[in-house]
């Protein structure tokens, strides 16, 4: 049986712009949680999802306290750790933060929590929880737009490309190389 939050995560995963964020996640060279910095702007690939997720949480009457407790439920790993770190950065002691996330103590001051940041953490959790299927790829493929002439194999002939260690520039746009192009001999976990 699904919890209320598992249903919300599924609804987040069904938002129209969600596959774009997932695609970005799979091409991101660093761990995705490194993209979210405390007291910094929300990463651009998460921004299109913030408003619909905020509306979803409002429609479902989810409070900040409930969202924090969800991060403390079993198997939330990085989401729990990030919420704990975030609360600690706002002056809440580590022990108090742990008790808040475990539902043993109420958050005394809702104003210390930046709702956009908490929503971004929920979106990252939803992305990390997402399982790619052939249907997921079909959705991404259906939204692809080819700006340059392609052949039968959907390949474009290009020239004037500047290559860098993390990607290349073509037509004044940067394209990151996917992580599976890495030459490092490290295991791939997923």
Secondary structure, DSSP 8 states (H G I E B T S, - for coil): ---HHHHHHHHHHTSTTHHHHHHHHHH-SS-GGGG--TTS---HHHHHHHHHHHHHHHHTT--HHHHHHHHTSTT-HHHHHHHHHHHHHTT--HHHHHHHHTTSS--S-GGGS-HHHHHHHHHHHHHHH----HHHHHHHHHH----S---TTS-------EEETTEEEETTEEEE--GGG--S------
